[in-house]
Amino acid sequence: MKILIIEDEKELVGVIKKFLEPEGFLCESACSFFEAEDSLSSYNYDIIILDLTLPGGNGLDLIKLIKKTNRKAGLLIVSAKNSLDDKIRGLDMGADDYITKPFHLAELNSRIKSLARRRHFDGSNELIFNEIKINTDSNEVFISGNVLDLTKKEFEILLYFIVNRNKVITRESIAEHVWGDNISYADNFDFIYSHIRNIRRKIKLNNGRNYIHNMYGLGYKFSER
C-alpha cells in the first residue's frame, strides 16, 4: 500500500515512516502545500494522511485536489485538539477519518489499516480471486490453501494487480507504486519483468493459473481472459 504523508513536521514524518514501513507500507512525504500539490497531481496513492496546517496554504484546500486526482485514495486528516470546525469541514468535504495530535503511532496504524480495508478490500482483511487468497494483515498469499513463498516486492506487485484486476497497468505505474515516486526517473523498467516472471513461476509451482497477461506495448492486465 502506498501512502502520502502531508505533514510539515519533518521529525514526525520520519517517526511515522519508521513505524509504518516495517508494516508493509510504502511511504512518501510532502512537507508543504506546494509539495503536496505536486505529488497529488503527479502520482497515485492508496492512503493520504493530511495535516490541515501547512506552510503555503490550508490543508482543507487540498481535499478538492485529492478528490480530483486520487479519488480512490483513503483520506485521513490530522488536526489539532481545538480545531473541531476544521475536522467537521474536512469530513464534509470527503475525508474518511481524522486523528488528533498528539496521537499514538499504533492508533494511526490501526486507522490506516481500517481505512484500507474499507476503501480497497470491501471491509475485509482478505482479498480473494478464484484460487488466490491474500491476507492483508499477515501479508500472506495462498493458492488453493497453500502458502505462496513471495518476496515483499512480489507480494506488493501481486496485490496491486488483484486490486486493479481487469485494468491495463503499465510497468511505470507498477514501479512507482511498489518502489516509490522517485523510480519514475529510472532509465528503464526491465527489472519489472524478472519480478513478474518469478510470480508466475511460483503460482504455477503451486498449481495456480496465470492471470497476468502481457498487453504488448501497453503493460499488463490481471484477468481471467
N, C-alpha and C positions, 0 to 999 in steps of 0.2 A: 504494500500500500504506500502510495506517495503522498507526503504531507508537506504543505507550505505553512511555515510559521511566520506570521506577520507580526513582528514584535521589535520594538526599538531598544529594549534592554538586552544588549549582546550577551551579557553574562547569563541571563535567564535563558536565552536561546541555546547557549552552549549546554546548560544543565538539562534542558528539555531534550535536546538531541542525544546527549549521552545516555539518558534514561530510555528514550523510545527506540533508538536504533537497534539495541540488542533484542527488542521485542519484535523485530522484523520490519520496522517501518523505515522507509527512505525519506529523510528529512531535508528539505530545502528551506531557506530563510530569506526574508526581506525585512530590512530594518528601518524603512521609511515609506511614506505614502507613495513616492515616485518609484522606488524599487518594487513595491508591491504591484503597482500598475503595470510595470514592465513584465514582471513574472506572470501575472494573471493573463496578460494579453498574448504571451508567447508560448505558454505551456499549460498542460492539463494536470490536475491534481485530484486525488481521491478525497482528501480531507484538508480543510483550510482552518487554521487557528488564527483568529483575527483579534488583535488588541485594538480597542477603539480609540486609544490615544496614541497618535503617531506624529512624528515630525513631518511637516509639509501638508498635513490635511487630516480630516476626520475619518476614522475607520469606517463609520457608517456610510460614507460616500463610496467606499469600495464595494459595498454589498451589491449595488446595481451592476457594477462591472463583473463581479463574481457570477451573478445570475445570468449574465450575457455570455461570458466566456467559459465558465466552469459550472454549467447548470447541474451536472450530476454530482458535484462535489458536496460532501457534508460540511456544513459551516458551524464552527464552534467559536462564539465570541468570548473575549476576555475583557472583563470590566472591573472598575474599581468598586469598593464597597458601597460608596454613596451615589452610584450612578444608576439608580433604578430606572429612570426615564430612558437612558440610553439602551439598557437591556431590553426594555419593552419595545422601543423603536426598532432595535436590531431584530428581534423575534418577529415583529410585524412585517419587516422588510424581507423576511425569508430565512433568517438564521435558524438552525435546527436546535441549538442548545447554547447555554452560556455557563461560564465558570468565573468565579470572583477571586481576584487577588487578595491576599496570598492564597495559593492552593497547594495541595499535596500532589506530587507527581503521580502517585498511584491512582488518585481520583481522576486526574487528567487522562491517564492511560485507559482507565475503565470507561470514561465518557467517549473517548475516541473509538474504542472497540465497539461500544454500543451503537455509536453513530454509524460506523462502517457496516455493522450488521443490518441496521435499518435501511441504509441508503443503497447498499450493494448486494446484500445477501438475503433480502426478504425477511429480515429479523432473526435469521438463524446463524449459528456458527458453522454450519455445514453447507457446502455447495456441491450439488450432485448433478452429474451429466452422464447419463447411461451407466456404464460400469465404473466410472470415475467418481470418487468422493473426496472432497477436500475439507479438512477441518481447519478453519482459520484461526482457532485458538492455539492448537498444538502445532500448526504448520505441517501437518501430515497429509499425504496423498495415498489413497487406497485404490487399487484396481481389483474389483470383484472381491473385496475384503482383504487383499494382501497389501502390505505397506510397500510403497514405491520409494526406493532409495534415491532421493534427489538432492542435489546441492541447493544452497539457498537461492542462487540466481535461477536455477532451473525451476524451483518451486514458484518463484515470483513470476517467471515467464508463463508457466502453465496456468497459474491463477489469472494472470492478465488476459490470456487467451480465452479462458472459460467465461470470465466476466464480460468479455466483448465478443462472445460467440456469434457467428454468422455475419461478422463485420470484417471488412478488409483492413488489416493492420500493417503499417509499413515497418520496415526494420528500424527506421529512425524513431518512430514512436515507441517501439519496444525498448530500444536503447535508452531513451530519455526517461521512460517510466521506471526502468529497473536500475539503471546506473546513475541517474540524475541529469539535471538540465545541462550541465557543462559538457556532457558526452556529445551534444549536438555539434561540437567543434571538431569531432574526430574526423580523420581523413576518410575512413570508410567504416562500414559496419559488418565486415566479413566475420567477425567473432560471433555474431548472432547465429550464423549457420551452424557452428560447432555445438552451441548450446541446444539448438532445436534438434539437431541430429541425435544428440545424447538423450533428449527427452523422448523422441520417437523410439529409439533403441530400447530404452528402459521400459516403456509402455509395452512394446512388442514382446520383450522377455517375460512379461507378466500376463501375456495373452490378452492384452488390451488392443483396441482398434486405433488406427492412426487417424485422428481427426484434424491434424494440422496440414492444410493443403497449400501448396505453392500457388500464388497468383502472380504469374510471370510479369515482371516489370512493375508490379504494384506492391507486393509483400506477401502476406499470408492470410488465410482465413481458417478459423476453427469451426468446423461444421460437420454434419453427418454426410453431406453430399459426396 
